[in-house]
Amino acid sequence: MGRNISSAMVEHLDFFQSFDDVKVYYDNGQDIVKQALDRSVGKALSKGVVRRRKPR
């Protein structure tokens, strides 16, 4: 799952980089999905720009 997310993000990297902010919302329903999203976003986007917050 993580590889598929990373591949899709890298394939469309220009699209993601065209935004000032990219927000990923996941409600922590399944830990494996949260981990895949966290790792994939961290790999595809610059690690210095990724901020994580707990959902309210």
DSSP file (Angstrom, degrees, kcal/mol; ACC not computed):
  #  RESIDUE AA STRUCTURE BP1 BP2  ACC     N-H-->O    O-->H-N    N-H-->O    O-->H-N    TCO  KAPPA ALPHA  PHI   PSI    X-CA   Y-CA   Z-CA
    1    1 A M     >        0   0    0      0, 0.0     4,-2.1     0, 0.0     5,-0.2   0.000 360.0 360.0 360.0 -45.2    0.0    0.0    0.0
    2    2 A G  H  >  +     0   0    0      1,-0.2     4,-2.8     2,-0.2     5,-0.2   0.890 360.0  52.1 -62.0 -40.0    2.8    2.4    0.9
    3    3 A R  H  > S+     0   0    0      1,-0.2     4,-2.8     2,-0.2    -1,-0.2   0.892 109.0  50.7 -63.7 -39.0    4.6    1.8   -2.3
    4    4 A N  H  > S+     0   0    0      2,-0.2     4,-2.2     1,-0.2    -2,-0.2   0.906 111.9  46.6 -65.4 -41.0    1.5    2.5   -4.3
    5    5 A I  H  X S+     0   0    0     -4,-2.1     4,-2.4     2,-0.2    -2,-0.2   0.936 114.3  47.6 -65.5 -46.5    0.9    5.8   -2.5
    6    6 A S  H  X S+     0   0    0     -4,-2.8     4,-2.7     1,-0.2     5,-0.2   0.921 111.8  50.3 -60.7 -44.7    4.5    6.9   -2.9
    7    7 A S  H  X S+     0   0    0     -4,-2.8     4,-2.6     1,-0.2    -1,-0.2   0.911 111.1  48.4 -60.8 -43.6    4.5    6.0   -6.6
    8    8 A A  H  X S+     0   0    0     -4,-2.2     4,-1.5     2,-0.2    -1,-0.2   0.899 112.8  48.3 -64.6 -40.3    1.3    8.0   -7.2
    9    9 A M  H  < S+     0   0    0     -4,-2.4     7,-0.3     2,-0.2    -2,-0.2   0.916 113.8  45.8 -67.6 -42.1    2.7   11.0   -5.3
   10   10 A V  H >< S+     0   0    0     -4,-2.7     3,-1.5     1,-0.2     4,-0.2   0.903 110.4  54.4 -67.0 -40.1    6.0   10.9   -7.2
   11   11 A E  H 3< S+     0   0    0     -4,-2.6    -1,-0.2     1,-0.3     3,-0.2   0.834 120.0  32.8 -61.2 -32.4    4.2   10.4  -10.5
   12   12 A H  T >X S+     0   0    0     -4,-1.5     4,-1.9    -5,-0.2     3,-0.5  -0.062  80.4 128.3-113.5  30.0    2.1   13.6   -9.8
   13   13 A L  H <>  +     0   0    0     -3,-1.5     4,-2.8     1,-0.3     5,-0.2   0.862  69.3  57.3 -58.8 -39.6    4.8   15.5   -7.9
   14   14 A D  H 3> S+     0   0    0     -4,-0.2     4,-0.7     1,-0.2    -1,-0.3   0.896 106.4  51.2 -58.2 -39.5    4.5   18.6  -10.0
   15   15 A F  H X4 S+     0   0    0     -3,-0.5     3,-0.9     1,-0.2     4,-0.2   0.947 112.2  44.5 -62.7 -49.4    0.8   18.7   -9.0
   16   16 A F  H >< S+     0   0    0     -4,-1.9     3,-1.3    -7,-0.3    -2,-0.2   0.872 111.4  54.0 -64.3 -36.9    1.5   18.4   -5.3
   17   17 A Q  H 3< S+     0   0    0     -4,-2.8    -1,-0.2     1,-0.3    -2,-0.2   0.613  92.4  73.4 -74.6 -10.8    4.3   21.0   -5.5
   18   18 A S  T << S+     0   0    0     -3,-0.9     2,-0.3    -4,-0.7    -1,-0.3   0.601  87.9  77.9 -77.0  -9.1    2.0   23.5   -7.1
   19   19 A F  S <  S-     0   0    0     -3,-1.3     3,-0.1    -4,-0.2    -3,-0.0  -0.714  72.4-143.6-100.0 150.2    0.3   24.0   -3.7
   20   20 A D  S    S+     0   0    0     -2,-0.3     2,-0.4     1,-0.2    -1,-0.1   0.858  93.2  22.7 -73.4 -36.9    1.5   26.1   -0.8
   21   21 A D        -     0   0    0     -3,-0.1     2,-0.5     2,-0.0    -1,-0.2  -0.990  61.9-166.7-132.2 138.8    0.0   23.5    1.6
   22   22 A V        -     0   0    0     -2,-0.4     2,-0.5    -3,-0.1    -6,-0.0  -0.982  15.8-165.4-122.8 117.3   -0.9   19.9    1.1
   23   23 A K        -     0   0    0     -2,-0.5     2,-0.6     2,-0.0    -2,-0.0  -0.885   7.2-164.6-109.4 131.2   -3.0   18.5    3.9
   24   24 A V        -     0   0    0     -2,-0.5     2,-0.6     2,-0.1    -2,-0.0  -0.960   8.6-167.7-112.8 120.9   -3.6   14.8    4.5
   25   25 A Y        +     0   0    0     -2,-0.6     2,-0.4     2,-0.0    -2,-0.0  -0.940  16.5 159.2-113.2 124.9   -6.4   14.0    6.8
   26   26 A Y        -     0   0    0     -2,-0.6    -2,-0.1     2,-0.0     0, 0.0  -0.984  35.2-141.8-141.3 133.6   -6.9   10.5    8.1
   27   27 A D        -     0   0    0     -2,-0.4    -2,-0.0     1,-0.1    27,-0.0   0.224  43.1-111.0 -86.0  17.0   -8.9    9.8   11.2
   28   28 A N        +     0   0    0      2,-0.1     3,-0.2     1,-0.1    -1,-0.1   0.791  69.8 143.3  63.0  30.2   -6.6    7.1   12.6
   29   29 A G  S    S+     0   0    0      1,-0.3     2,-0.4     2,-0.1    -1,-0.1   0.892  72.6  23.5 -67.9 -39.8   -9.2    4.3   11.9
   30   30 A Q    >>  -     0   0    0      1,-0.1     4,-1.9     0, 0.0     3,-0.6  -0.987  69.9-150.0-131.0 122.8   -6.5    1.8   10.9
   31   31 A D  H 3> S+     0   0    0     -2,-0.4     4,-2.6     1,-0.2     5,-0.2   0.853  96.3  57.5 -61.9 -36.7   -3.0    2.1   12.1
   32   32 A I  H 3> S+     0   0    0      1,-0.2     4,-1.9     2,-0.2    -1,-0.2   0.857 107.4  48.5 -65.1 -33.5   -1.5    0.4    9.0
   33   33 A V  H <> S+     0   0    0     -3,-0.6     4,-2.5     2,-0.2    -1,-0.2   0.914 110.9  50.7 -70.0 -43.4   -3.1    3.0    6.7
   34   34 A K  H  X S+     0   0    0     -4,-1.9     4,-2.7     1,-0.2    -2,-0.2   0.920 111.2  48.5 -58.7 -45.4   -1.9    5.9    8.9
   35   35 A Q  H  X S+     0   0    0     -4,-2.6     4,-2.6     2,-0.2     5,-0.3   0.912 110.9  50.0 -63.2 -42.9    1.7    4.5    8.8
   36   36 A A  H  X S+     0   0    0     -4,-1.9     4,-2.3    -5,-0.2     5,-0.2   0.915 113.2  46.3 -62.8 -43.2    1.6    4.0    5.0
   37   37 A L  H  X S+     0   0    0     -4,-2.5     4,-2.6     2,-0.2     5,-0.3   0.935 113.1  49.2 -64.2 -46.5    0.3    7.6    4.5
   38   38 A D  H  X S+     0   0    0     -4,-2.7     4,-2.0     1,-0.2    -2,-0.2   0.933 115.6  42.4 -59.4 -48.1    2.9    9.0    6.9
   39   39 A R  H  X S+     0   0    0     -4,-2.6     4,-1.9    -5,-0.2    -1,-0.2   0.905 115.4  49.2 -67.2 -41.6    5.8    7.2    5.3
   40   40 A S  H  X S+     0   0    0     -4,-2.3     4,-2.5    -5,-0.3     5,-0.2   0.919 112.6  45.9 -67.1 -44.1    4.7    7.9    1.8
   41   41 A V  H  X S+     0   0    0     -4,-2.6     4,-2.4     1,-0.2    -1,-0.2   0.903 112.4  52.6 -65.6 -40.1    4.1   11.6    2.2
   42   42 A G  H  < S+     0   0    0     -4,-2.0    -1,-0.2    -5,-0.3    -2,-0.2   0.848 113.6  43.5 -63.1 -34.6    7.5   11.9    4.0
   43   43 A K  H  < S+     0   0    0     -4,-1.9    -2,-0.2    -5,-0.1    -1,-0.2   0.897 118.3  41.9 -76.8 -41.7    9.3   10.1    1.1
   44   44 A A  H  < S+     0   0    0     -4,-2.5     2,-0.3    -5,-0.2    -2,-0.2   0.868 116.2  45.9 -78.4 -37.0    7.6   12.0   -1.7
   45   45 A L  S  < S-     0   0    0     -4,-2.4     5,-0.1    -5,-0.2   -35,-0.0  -0.700 105.3 -80.4-104.9 158.7    7.6   15.5   -0.2
   46   46 A S    >   -     0   0    0     -2,-0.3     3,-1.7     1,-0.2     4,-0.5  -0.334  35.8-135.9 -57.3 130.6   10.5   17.3    1.5
   47   47 A K  G >  S+     0   0    0      1,-0.3     3,-0.8     2,-0.2    -1,-0.2   0.786 100.5  64.6 -62.2 -27.2   10.7   16.1    5.0
   48   48 A G  G 3  S+     0   0    0      1,-0.2    -1,-0.3    -6,-0.1    -2,-0.1   0.655 102.0  48.5 -71.2 -14.7   11.2   19.6    6.3
   49   49 A V  G <  S+     0   0    0     -3,-1.7     2,-0.6    -7,-0.1    -1,-0.2   0.504  85.4 101.6-104.1  -5.0    7.7   20.7    5.1
   50   50 A V    <   +     0   0    0     -3,-0.8     2,-0.4    -4,-0.5    -8,-0.0  -0.709  45.8 178.3 -86.6 121.7    5.7   17.8    6.6
   51   51 A R        -     0   0    0     -2,-0.6     2,-0.4     2,-0.0    -3,-0.0  -0.977  12.6-153.4-120.6 136.9    3.9   18.7    9.9
   52   52 A R        +     0   0    0     -2,-0.4     2,-0.3     2,-0.0    -2,-0.0  -0.897  14.8 175.5-113.0 139.3    1.7   16.3   11.7
   53   53 A R        -     0   0    0     -2,-0.4     3,-0.0     0, 0.0    -2,-0.0  -0.979  33.3-111.9-136.0 150.4   -1.2   17.1   13.9
   54   54 A K        -     0   0    0     -2,-0.3   -27,-0.1     1,-0.1     2,-0.0  -0.607  43.1-105.8 -76.8 141.2   -3.8   14.9   15.7
   55   55 A P              0   0    0      0, 0.0    -1,-0.1     0, 0.0   -30,-0.0  -0.345 360.0 360.0 -66.3 150.0   -7.3   15.3   14.3
   56   56 A R              0   0    0     -3,-0.0    -2,-0.0    -2,-0.0     0, 0.0   0.442 360.0 360.0 -89.9 360.0   -9.7   17.3   16.5
